[in-house]
Amino acid sequence: MDNSKIYAILGLGGSFYLWIILFFIGVLAFYGHWIVFAVSLLIYVCLLYYYLKSRKARAREMTKYIENLTFHLDSATKA
């Protein structure tokens, strides 16, 4: 089975995984592993930044694609 089919069946997005990671980072803080917690939190912030940046780029590309498709459909129906 293709990975994209698995993701479609489960319906899990990147946001879900980020919440799970944040939960485990919270567990580290709860049990007092402060050095590992600090390093994990720093890595988490980097992951969150990358996730938000890629999501914004993906939305921008999707908007551009839809606008381009609409333009070509309009020009095809007018001709």
C-alpha positions in Angstrom: 0.0 0.0 0.0 1.3 3.4 -0.9 2.1 5.9 1.9 -0.3 8.5 0.5 -3.1 5.9 0.8 -2.3 5.3 4.4 -2.3 9.0 5.2 -5.6 9.4 3.4 -7.2 6.5 5.4 -5.9 7.7 8.7 -6.5 11.4 8.0 -3.5 12.4 9.9 -1.8 15.7 9.1 1.4 17.3 10.2 -0.4 19.3 12.9 -1.4 16.0 14.7 2.2 14.9 14.9 3.3 18.3 16.2 0.8 18.0 19.1 2.1 14.5 19.9 5.7 15.7 20.0 4.7 18.7 22.2 3.0 16.3 24.6 6.1 14.2 24.9 8.2 17.4 25.4 5.8 18.3 28.2 6.3 14.8 29.8 10.1 15.5 29.8 9.5 18.8 31.6 7.1 17.1 34.1 9.8 14.5 35.1 12.5 17.1 35.4 14.8 16.3 32.5 15.5 20.0 31.9 18.5 19.8 29.6 16.7 17.3 27.3 13.6 19.4 27.6 15.4 22.6 26.5 17.1 20.9 23.5 13.8 19.2 22.5 11.9 22.5 22.8 14.5 24.2 20.6 14.2 21.4 18.0 10.4 21.6 18.3 10.4 25.4 17.6 12.5 24.7 14.4 10.0 22.0 13.3 7.1 24.3 14.0 8.6 27.1 12.0 9.3 24.8 9.0 5.8 23.4 9.2 4.2 26.8 9.2 6.4 28.0 6.4 5.8 25.0 4.2 2.0 25.1 4.8 1.9 28.8 3.8 4.0 28.0 0.6 1.7 25.1 -0.2 -1.4 27.3 0.2 0.2 30.0 -2.0 1.0 27.4 -4.7 -2.5 26.0 -4.5 -4.0 29.5 -4.9 -1.7 30.2 -7.9 -2.7 26.8 -9.5 -6.4 27.5 -9.1 -6.1 31.0 -10.5 -4.2 29.7 -13.5 -6.7 26.9 -14.0 -9.6 29.4 -13.8 -7.9 31.7 -16.3 -7.3 28.9 -18.8 -10.9 27.6 -18.4 -12.3 31.1 -19.0 -10.2 31.6 -22.1 -11.1 28.2 -23.4 -14.8 28.8 -23.0 -14.7 32.3 -24.6 -12.9 31.0 -27.7 
